[in-house]
Amino acid sequence: DGANICRVIVAGGGCTKPTPPSSSSPQPSFAQKQQSNNTSTTKQKSTPTSNSYTLAISELDSFLSEICASGIPIDMIPGKYDPTNANWPQRPLHPCLLPNSSSFENMLHRSPNPYEAKVGGRLVLGSDGANVEDLRKFIGTLVQTDPSDDNDEEEQKMKVEAKSNLDTLSSTLQYAHVCPTGPDSLPTFPCGDVDPFVITRQPDVYFAGNCDVFESKLVSFPGKGKETRVVCVPNFAETGEVVLLNLETLECDVVKFDDVGGDGDDDVMEE
C-alpha cells in the first residue's frame, strides 16, 4: 500500500555510465528495455554520449518530481556516475540539475554519499555500494579446489573466493568503518583529526545500493544489545527491483517491476 510508505531512498545510480549505442549488445538490461519502449527512433546528429547523459538527468528529475508530487519524501544519494565530485564523501546533487523536483520544499532531500539519517525513529546508514564493490577486490575466503590434477601440490589446491556483497557489507560494519579501502583504492578526501567514515553508532539499518542481487540478514555483535538489518539493494537499472523495509519489524520485501510501461503485467513481490 503506497499510503504506508514514509520515505523513498534512492541509493545512487541515478545516472548510469554514458556509453555510445552498440549494435551488437547482449541481453538488454531493464533500463534499456524501458528506453526502447519510451523513445522514438529518430536520428541524432550530436554526440550520443552527451545526449544520453543529459536525457538521463532530465528523466531523473521528472521521476523524482512525480514521487514528490504524490506526497512521499525522497532522499537522493549520489552515485558513481552521477554529476557530483568523485571523491568520497560525495556532495549532494546541485539543485540546478534537478529544477523540477527541487521546487518541492521539504520533499526532496539531496543527501551526501555515504548517507545517514533518522527515519521513523530508526538510524539508517548506507551508501551507493561503491565501498562494497571496491572492498571485494581485497578480501575473500580460502576454499579448496577440485583435486582433478594429481600432480598439483597441496598448496595449489586452495584458492581465494571473493566474498558476497552481503558478507562484505557486514564486514565493514564489523570494522566500524564505511570505507576501509579509502583513500588507497577508493578515492576519498584527505581527513584531518576526524575520520568521517568511522561508524560511531550502531545503525538499525545498514545498506549498500547497486548490488547484483538482493541479499539481507540481521547482524548482531557480542556486547551489543540490538541487531542491525544489513541490506544489499539490487541495481534497479539491471533488475527492476526495489526493496521495501518495515521500520517496525525490520523485515524486507522485494518488489519487482517486470515491464513498466510494457504489456501491463502486475508487479511481482518476492520475500
MARMARFI-154446 format. One record per residue (C-alpha): residue in three letters; y, z, x; residue number from 1. Coordinates in nm, 2 decimals, m for minus. Layout:
// MARMARFI-154446
{code:ALA; Y:Y; Z:Z; X:X; pos:NUM}
...
//
This chain:
// MARMARFI-154446
{code:ASP; Y:0.00; Z:0.00; X:0.00; pos:1}
{code:GLY; Y:0.33; Z:m0.11; X:0.16; pos:2}
{code:ALA; Y:0.51; Z:0.18; X:m0.01; pos:3}
{code:ASN; Y:0.32; Z:0.42; X:0.22; pos:4}
{code:ILE; Y:0.43; Z:0.25; X:0.55; pos:5}
{code:CYS; Y:0.71; Z:0.46; X:0.70; pos:6}
{code:ARG; Y:0.77; Z:0.26; X:1.02; pos:7}
{code:VAL; Y:0.67; Z:m0.06; X:1.19; pos:8}
{code:ILE; Y:0.64; Z:m0.06; X:1.57; pos:9}
{code:VAL; Y:0.64; Z:m0.39; X:1.75; pos:10}
{code:ALA; Y:0.46; Z:m0.32; X:2.08; pos:11}
{code:GLY; Y:0.61; Z:m0.60; X:2.29; pos:12}
{code:GLY; Y:0.51; Z:m0.96; X:2.28; pos:13}
{code:GLY; Y:0.80; Z:m1.08; X:2.06; pos:14}
{code:CYS; Y:0.81; Z:m1.39; X:2.27; pos:15}
{code:THR; Y:0.51; Z:m1.55; X:2.45; pos:16}
{code:LYS; Y:0.53; Z:m1.72; X:2.78; pos:17}
{code:PRO; Y:0.71; Z:m2.05; X:2.74; pos:18}
{code:THR; Y:0.48; Z:m2.34; X:2.82; pos:19}
{code:PRO; Y:0.52; Z:m2.71; X:2.76; pos:20}
{code:PRO; Y:0.28; Z:m2.85; X:2.50; pos:21}
{code:SER; Y:m0.06; Z:m2.98; X:2.63; pos:22}
{code:SER; Y:m0.27; Z:m3.25; X:2.46; pos:23}
{code:SER; Y:m0.59; Z:m3.10; X:2.59; pos:24}
{code:SER; Y:m0.56; Z:m2.74; X:2.48; pos:25}
{code:PRO; Y:m0.87; Z:m2.54; X:2.40; pos:26}
{code:GLN; Y:m0.93; Z:m2.34; X:2.07; pos:27}
{code:PRO; Y:m0.58; Z:m2.29; X:1.92; pos:28}
{code:SER; Y:m0.46; Z:m1.93; X:1.90; pos:29}
{code:PHE; Y:m0.34; Z:m1.76; X:1.58; pos:30}
{code:ALA; Y:0.02; Z:m1.82; X:1.67; pos:31}
{code:GLN; Y:m0.04; Z:m2.19; X:1.75; pos:32}
{code:LYS; Y:m0.21; Z:m2.24; X:1.41; pos:33}
{code:GLN; Y:0.09; Z:m2.09; X:1.23; pos:34}
{code:GLN; Y:0.34; Z:m2.30; X:1.43; pos:35}
{code:SER; Y:0.14; Z:m2.62; X:1.34; pos:36}
{code:ASN; Y:0.14; Z:m2.52; X:0.97; pos:37}
{code:ASN; Y:0.51; Z:m2.44; X:0.95; pos:38}
{code:THR; Y:0.67; Z:m2.71; X:1.18; pos:39}
{code:SER; Y:0.72; Z:m3.08; X:1.11; pos:40}
{code:THR; Y:0.61; Z:m3.35; X:1.36; pos:41}
{code:THR; Y:0.95; Z:m3.45; X:1.49; pos:42}
{code:LYS; Y:1.03; Z:m3.59; X:1.83; pos:43}
{code:GLN; Y:1.23; Z:m3.35; X:2.06; pos:44}
{code:LYS; Y:1.45; Z:m3.52; X:2.32; pos:45}
{code:SER; Y:1.53; Z:m3.19; X:2.51; pos:46}
{code:THR; Y:1.30; Z:m2.98; X:2.72; pos:47}
{code:PRO; Y:1.02; Z:m2.84; X:2.51; pos:48}
{code:THR; Y:1.01; Z:m2.51; X:2.72; pos:49}
{code:SER; Y:1.37; Z:m2.41; X:2.64; pos:50}
{code:ASN; Y:1.35; Z:m2.53; X:2.28; pos:51}
{code:SER; Y:1.03; Z:m2.33; X:2.21; pos:52}
{code:TYR; Y:1.18; Z:m2.02; X:2.37; pos:53}
{code:THR; Y:1.50; Z:m2.04; X:2.16; pos:54}
{code:LEU; Y:1.29; Z:m2.11; X:1.85; pos:55}
{code:ALA; Y:1.07; Z:m1.81; X:1.92; pos:56}
{code:ILE; Y:1.37; Z:m1.57; X:1.94; pos:57}
{code:SER; Y:1.52; Z:m1.71; X:1.62; pos:58}
{code:GLU; Y:1.19; Z:m1.68; X:1.44; pos:59}
{code:LEU; Y:1.15; Z:m1.32; X:1.57; pos:60}
{code:ASP; Y:1.50; Z:m1.24; X:1.43; pos:61}
{code:SER; Y:1.40; Z:m1.38; X:1.09; pos:62}
{code:PHE; Y:1.07; Z:m1.19; X:1.09; pos:63}
{code:LEU; Y:1.24; Z:m0.86; X:1.17; pos:64}
{code:SER; Y:1.51; Z:m0.93; X:0.91; pos:65}
{code:GLU; Y:1.25; Z:m0.97; X:0.64; pos:66}
{code:ILE; Y:1.09; Z:m0.64; X:0.72; pos:67}
{code:CYS; Y:1.43; Z:m0.46; X:0.74; pos:68}
{code:ALA; Y:1.53; Z:m0.61; X:0.40; pos:69}
{code:SER; Y:1.21; Z:m0.47; X:0.25; pos:70}
{code:GLY; Y:1.33; Z:m0.12; X:0.34; pos:71}
{code:ILE; Y:1.09; Z:m0.05; X:0.63; pos:72}
{code:PRO; Y:1.24; Z:0.07; X:0.96; pos:73}
{code:ILE; Y:1.13; Z:m0.12; X:1.28; pos:74}
{code:ASP; Y:1.11; Z:m0.01; X:1.64; pos:75}
{code:MET; Y:1.12; Z:m0.32; X:1.85; pos:76}
{code:ILE; Y:0.98; Z:m0.27; X:2.20; pos:77}
{code:PRO; Y:1.04; Z:m0.55; X:2.45; pos:78}
{code:GLY; Y:0.76; Z:m0.71; X:2.64; pos:79}
{code:LYS; Y:0.67; Z:m0.91; X:2.95; pos:80}
{code:TYR; Y:0.82; Z:m1.24; X:2.83; pos:81}
{code:ASP; Y:1.10; Z:m1.10; X:2.61; pos:82}
{code:PRO; Y:1.46; Z:m1.17; X:2.71; pos:83}
{code:THR; Y:1.54; Z:m0.84; X:2.90; pos:84}
{code:ASN; Y:1.51; Z:m0.71; X:3.25; pos:85}
{code:ALA; Y:1.17; Z:m0.75; X:3.42; pos:86}
{code:ASN; Y:1.16; Z:m0.41; X:3.60; pos:87}
{code:TRP; Y:1.03; Z:m0.10; X:3.41; pos:88}
{code:PRO; Y:1.17; Z:0.07; X:3.22; pos:89}
{code:GLN; Y:1.28; Z:m0.23; X:3.03; pos:90}
{code:ARG; Y:1.60; Z:m0.21; X:2.84; pos:91}
{code:PRO; Y:1.62; Z:m0.28; X:2.46; pos:92}
{code:LEU; Y:1.69; Z:m0.63; X:2.35; pos:93}
{code:HIS; Y:2.06; Z:m0.71; X:2.32; pos:94}
{code:PRO; Y:2.18; Z:m0.72; X:1.96; pos:95}
{code:CYS; Y:2.33; Z:m1.07; X:2.01; pos:96}
{code:LEU; Y:1.97; Z:m1.20; X:2.04; pos:97}
{code:LEU; Y:1.89; Z:m1.06; X:1.70; pos:98}
{code:PRO; Y:2.21; Z:m1.11; X:1.50; pos:99}
{code:ASN; Y:2.05; Z:m1.10; X:1.15; pos:100}
{code:SER; Y:1.81; Z:m0.81; X:1.19; pos:101}
{code:SER; Y:2.07; Z:m0.61; X:1.39; pos:102}
{code:SER; Y:2.30; Z:m0.62; X:1.09; pos:103}
{code:PHE; Y:2.07; Z:m0.38; X:0.90; pos:104}
{code:GLU; Y:2.21; Z:m0.05; X:1.01; pos:105}
{code:ASN; Y:1.96; Z:0.23; X:1.08; pos:106}
{code:MET; Y:1.67; Z:m0.01; X:1.01; pos:107}
{code:LEU; Y:1.62; Z:m0.20; X:1.33; pos:108}
{code:HIS; Y:1.58; Z:0.03; X:1.63; pos:109}
{code:ARG; Y:1.59; Z:m0.17; X:1.96; pos:110}
{code:SER; Y:1.38; Z:0.05; X:2.18; pos:111}
{code:PRO; Y:1.31; Z:0.05; X:2.55; pos:112}
{code:ASN; Y:0.97; Z:m0.01; X:2.72; pos:113}
{code:PRO; Y:0.80; Z:0.24; X:2.76; pos:114}
{code:TYR; Y:0.86; Z:0.39; X:2.42; pos:115}
{code:GLU; Y:0.88; Z:0.75; X:2.30; pos:116}
{code:ALA; Y:0.98; Z:0.87; X:1.95; pos:117}
{code:LYS; Y:0.91; Z:1.13; X:1.69; pos:118}
{code:VAL; Y:0.76; Z:0.95; X:1.38; pos:119}
{code:GLY; Y:0.66; Z:1.16; X:1.08; pos:120}
{code:GLY; Y:0.66; Z:1.47; X:1.29; pos:121}
{code:ARG; Y:0.42; Z:1.31; X:1.54; pos:122}
{code:LEU; Y:0.51; Z:1.25; X:1.91; pos:123}
{code:VAL; Y:0.44; Z:0.88; X:1.97; pos:124}
{code:LEU; Y:0.43; Z:0.73; X:2.32; pos:125}
{code:GLY; Y:0.34; Z:0.38; X:2.42; pos:126}
{code:SER; Y:0.42; Z:0.05; X:2.59; pos:127}
{code:ASP; Y:0.37; Z:m0.32; X:2.56; pos:128}
{code:GLY; Y:0.05; Z:m0.29; X:2.76; pos:129}
{code:ALA; Y:0.17; Z:m0.43; X:3.10; pos:130}
{code:ASN; Y:0.09; Z:m0.10; X:3.26; pos:131}
{code:VAL; Y:m0.27; Z:m0.11; X:3.14; pos:132}
{code:GLU; Y:m0.31; Z:m0.48; X:3.24; pos:133}
{code:ASP; Y:m0.19; Z:m0.40; X:3.59; pos:134}
{code:LEU; Y:m0.39; Z:m0.08; X:3.64; pos:135}
{code:ARG; Y:m0.71; Z:m0.25; X:3.55; pos:136}
{code:LYS; Y:m0.68; Z:m0.46; X:3.87; pos:137}
{code:PHE; Y:m0.72; Z:m0.14; X:4.08; pos:138}
{code:ILE; Y:m0.97; Z:0.09; X:3.91; pos:139}
{code:GLY; Y:m1.33; Z:0.03; X:3.79; pos:140}
{code:THR; Y:m1.68; Z:0.17; X:3.76; pos:141}
{code:LEU; Y:m1.96; Z:0.12; X:4.01; pos:142}
{code:VAL; Y:m2.26; Z:m0.04; X:3.83; pos:143}
{code:GLN; Y:m2.59; Z:m0.16; X:3.96; pos:144}
{code:THR; Y:m2.65; Z:m0.53; X:3.96; pos:145}
{code:ASP; Y:m2.97; Z:m0.71; X:3.86; pos:146}
{code:PRO; Y:m3.21; Z:m0.69; X:4.16; pos:147}
{code:SER; Y:m3.31; Z:m1.06; X:4.13; pos:148}
{code:ASP; Y:m3.29; Z:m1.12; X:4.50; pos:149}
{code:ASP; Y:m3.54; Z:m0.91; X:4.70; pos:150}
{code:ASN; Y:m3.35; Z:m0.99; X:5.02; pos:151}
{code:ASP; Y:m3.04; Z:m0.81; X:4.91; pos:152}
{code:GLU; Y:m2.96; Z:m0.50; X:5.09; pos:153}
{code:GLU; Y:m2.93; Z:m0.17; X:4.90; pos:154}
{code:GLU; Y:m2.55; Z:m0.15; X:4.93; pos:155}
{code:GLN; Y:m2.51; Z:m0.50; X:4.79; pos:156}
{code:LYS; Y:m2.68; Z:m0.41; X:4.47; pos:157}
{code:MET; Y:m2.37; Z:m0.23; X:4.34; pos:158}
{code:LYS; Y:m2.06; Z:m0.39; X:4.20; pos:159}
{code:VAL; Y:m1.73; Z:m0.27; X:4.06; pos:160}
{code:GLU; Y:m1.69; Z:m0.34; X:3.69; pos:161}
{code:ALA; Y:m1.34; Z:m0.33; X:3.55; pos:162}
{code:LYS; Y:m1.27; Z:m0.05; X:3.30; pos:163}
{code:SER; Y:m1.19; Z:m0.14; X:2.94; pos:164}
{code:ASN; Y:m0.84; Z:m0.13; X:2.82; pos:165}
{code:LEU; Y:m0.91; Z:0.19; X:2.63; pos:166}
{code:ASP; Y:m1.06; Z:0.37; X:2.93; pos:167}
{code:THR; Y:m0.77; Z:0.25; X:3.15; pos:168}
{code:LEU; Y:m0.51; Z:0.37; X:2.89; pos:169}
{code:SER; Y:m0.69; Z:0.70; X:2.87; pos:170}
{code:SER; Y:m0.68; Z:0.73; X:3.25; pos:171}
{code:THR; Y:m0.30; Z:0.70; X:3.25; pos:172}
{code:LEU; Y:m0.29; Z:0.99; X:3.00; pos:173}
{code:GLN; Y:m0.52; Z:1.19; X:3.22; pos:174}
{code:TYR; Y:m0.30; Z:1.11; X:3.52; pos:175}
{code:ALA; Y:0.01; Z:1.22; X:3.32; pos:176}
{code:HIS; Y:0.18; Z:0.90; X:3.43; pos:177}
{code:VAL; Y:0.26; Z:0.59; X:3.22; pos:178}
{code:CYS; Y:0.29; Z:0.35; X:3.51; pos:179}
{code:PRO; Y:0.07; Z:0.47; X:3.81; pos:180}
{code:THR; Y:0.09; Z:0.13; X:3.99; pos:181}
{code:GLY; Y:0.47; Z:0.11; X:4.00; pos:182}
{code:PRO; Y:0.66; Z:0.01; X:4.20; pos:183}
{code:ASP; Y:0.38; Z:m0.12; X:4.43; pos:184}
{code:SER; Y:0.23; Z:m0.36; X:4.18; pos:185}
{code:LEU; Y:0.42; Z:m0.33; X:3.86; pos:186}
{code:PRO; Y:0.79; Z:m0.37; X:3.93; pos:187}
{code:THR; Y:0.99; Z:m0.06; X:3.84; pos:188}
{code:PHE; Y:1.35; Z:0.06; X:3.92; pos:189}
{code:PRO; Y:1.39; Z:0.30; X:4.21; pos:190}
{code:CYS; Y:1.37; Z:0.66; X:4.09; pos:191}
{code:GLY; Y:1.57; Z:0.95; X:4.23; pos:192}
{code:ASP; Y:1.48; Z:1.31; X:4.17; pos:193}
{code:VAL; Y:1.32; Z:1.25; X:3.83; pos:194}
{code:ASP; Y:1.04; Z:1.00; X:3.76; pos:195}
{code:PRO; Y:1.09; Z:0.87; X:3.41; pos:196}
{code:PHE; Y:0.72; Z:0.77; X:3.37; pos:197}
{code:VAL; Y:0.58; Z:1.12; X:3.41; pos:198}
{code:ILE; Y:0.42; Z:1.24; X:3.08; pos:199}
{code:THR; Y:0.57; Z:1.59; X:3.04; pos:200}
{code:ARG; Y:0.45; Z:1.64; X:2.68; pos:201}
{code:GLN; Y:0.11; Z:1.55; X:2.54; pos:202}
{code:PRO; Y:0.17; Z:1.29; X:2.27; pos:203}
{code:ASP; Y:m0.01; Z:1.29; X:1.94; pos:204}
{code:VAL; Y:m0.04; Z:0.91; X:1.96; pos:205}
{code:TYR; Y:m0.06; Z:0.70; X:2.28; pos:206}
{code:PHE; Y:m0.08; Z:0.33; X:2.25; pos:207}
{code:ALA; Y:m0.07; Z:0.00; X:2.45; pos:208}
{code:GLY; Y:0.01; Z:m0.33; X:2.30; pos:209}
{code:ASN; Y:m0.11; Z:m0.69; X:2.37; pos:210}
{code:CYS; Y:m0.47; Z:m0.59; X:2.43; pos:211}
{code:ASP; Y:m0.77; Z:m0.83; X:2.39; pos:212}
{code:VAL; Y:m0.93; Z:m0.63; X:2.11; pos:213}
{code:PHE; Y:m0.87; Z:m0.32; X:1.90; pos:214}
{code:GLU; Y:m1.00; Z:0.00; X:2.05; pos:215}
{code:SER; Y:m0.93; Z:0.36; X:1.96; pos:216}
{code:LYS; Y:m1.06; Z:0.71; X:2.03; pos:217}
{code:LEU; Y:m0.95; Z:1.07; X:2.02; pos:218}
{code:VAL; Y:m0.89; Z:1.23; X:2.36; pos:219}
{code:SER; Y:m0.87; Z:1.60; X:2.45; pos:220}
{code:PHE; Y:m0.83; Z:1.78; X:2.77; pos:221}
{code:PRO; Y:m0.95; Z:2.13; X:2.88; pos:222}
{code:GLY; Y:m0.70; Z:2.40; X:2.82; pos:223}
{code:LYS; Y:m0.50; Z:2.18; X:2.57; pos:224}
{code:GLY; Y:m0.52; Z:2.27; X:2.21; pos:225}
{code:LYS; Y:m0.46; Z:1.93; X:2.05; pos:226}
{code:GLU; Y:m0.61; Z:1.59; X:2.06; pos:227}
{code:THR; Y:m0.44; Z:1.26; X:2.13; pos:228}
{code:ARG; Y:m0.51; Z:0.94; X:1.94; pos:229}
{code:VAL; Y:m0.53; Z:0.66; X:2.20; pos:230}
{code:VAL; Y:m0.49; Z:0.31; X:2.06; pos:231}
{code:CYS; Y:m0.52; Z:m0.03; X:2.21; pos:232}
{code:VAL; Y:m0.32; Z:m0.26; X:1.98; pos:233}
{code:PRO; Y:m0.46; Z:m0.62; X:1.98; pos:234}
{code:ASN; Y:m0.24; Z:m0.91; X:2.07; pos:235}
{code:PHE; Y:m0.11; Z:m1.03; X:1.73; pos:236}
{code:ALA; Y:m0.04; Z:m1.39; X:1.85; pos:237}
{code:GLU; Y:m0.41; Z:m1.42; X:1.96; pos:238}
{code:THR; Y:m0.59; Z:m1.22; X:1.69; pos:239}
{code:GLY; Y:m0.37; Z:m1.20; X:1.39; pos:240}
{code:GLU; Y:m0.44; Z:m0.82; X:1.37; pos:241}
{code:VAL; Y:m0.22; Z:m0.52; X:1.32; pos:242}
{code:VAL; Y:m0.31; Z:m0.15; X:1.34; pos:243}
{code:LEU; Y:m0.24; Z:0.10; X:1.06; pos:244}
{code:LEU; Y:m0.22; Z:0.46; X:1.17; pos:245}
{code:ASN; Y:m0.24; Z:0.75; X:0.93; pos:246}
{code:LEU; Y:0.00; Z:1.01; X:1.07; pos:247}
{code:GLU; Y:m0.16; Z:1.29; X:0.88; pos:248}
{code:THR; Y:m0.52; Z:1.24; X:1.00; pos:249}
{code:LEU; Y:m0.46; Z:1.01; X:1.30; pos:250}
{code:GLU; Y:m0.72; Z:0.77; X:1.17; pos:251}
{code:CYS; Y:m0.68; Z:0.40; X:1.24; pos:252}
{code:ASP; Y:m0.75; Z:0.08; X:1.03; pos:253}
{code:VAL; Y:m0.71; Z:m0.28; X:1.13; pos:254}
{code:VAL; Y:m0.56; Z:m0.54; X:0.91; pos:255}
{code:LYS; Y:m0.64; Z:m0.90; X:0.99; pos:256}
{code:PHE; Y:m0.43; Z:m1.18; X:0.87; pos:257}
{code:ASP; Y:m0.67; Z:m1.47; X:0.86; pos:258}
{code:ASP; Y:m0.43; Z:m1.76; X:0.78; pos:259}
{code:VAL; Y:m0.08; Z:m1.66; X:0.68; pos:260}
{code:GLY; Y:0.08; Z:m1.95; X:0.50; pos:261}
{code:GLY; Y:m0.25; Z:m2.14; X:0.50; pos:262}
{code:ASP; Y:m0.51; Z:m2.15; X:0.23; pos:263}
{code:GLY; Y:m0.40; Z:m1.82; X:0.08; pos:264}
{code:ASP; Y:m0.71; Z:m1.62; X:0.16; pos:265}
{code:ASP; Y:m0.68; Z:m1.24; X:0.12; pos:266}
{code:ASP; Y:m0.63; Z:m1.02; X:0.42; pos:267}
{code:VAL; Y:m0.94; Z:m0.86; X:0.56; pos:268}
{code:MET; Y:m0.93; Z:m0.49; X:0.65; pos:269}
{code:GLU; Y:m1.17; Z:m0.35; X:0.91; pos:270}
{code:GLU; Y:m1.23; Z:0.01; X:1.01; pos:271}
//
